[in-house]
Amino acid sequence: YALWALEETPQSESLFEVQLEPERPTVLVLGNEVVGVDPEILALCERHLVIPMQGRKKSLNVTIAMGTAVYWLLYGR
């Protein structure tokens, strides 16, 4: 399995620049809007993804973020 986190970190890649690896099932980890993904779990993730945003907003509701990420990863390319 590929273990990815949707979390803004110094290592984060834009969600819109990555593709799923068809030969590997992918687990996408999300945290809550305030504290994010637990650092111990984040350390286990091989990729950190971020949804690029314009303006002053820094985060999305976790349900909206998950829907955006799953839709893009499955149908965005």
Secondary structure, DSSP 8 states (H G I E B T S, - for coil): -EEEEE---TT-EEGGG----TTS-EEEE--BTTTBS-HHHHHH-SEEEE----SS-----HHHHHHHHHHHHHH--
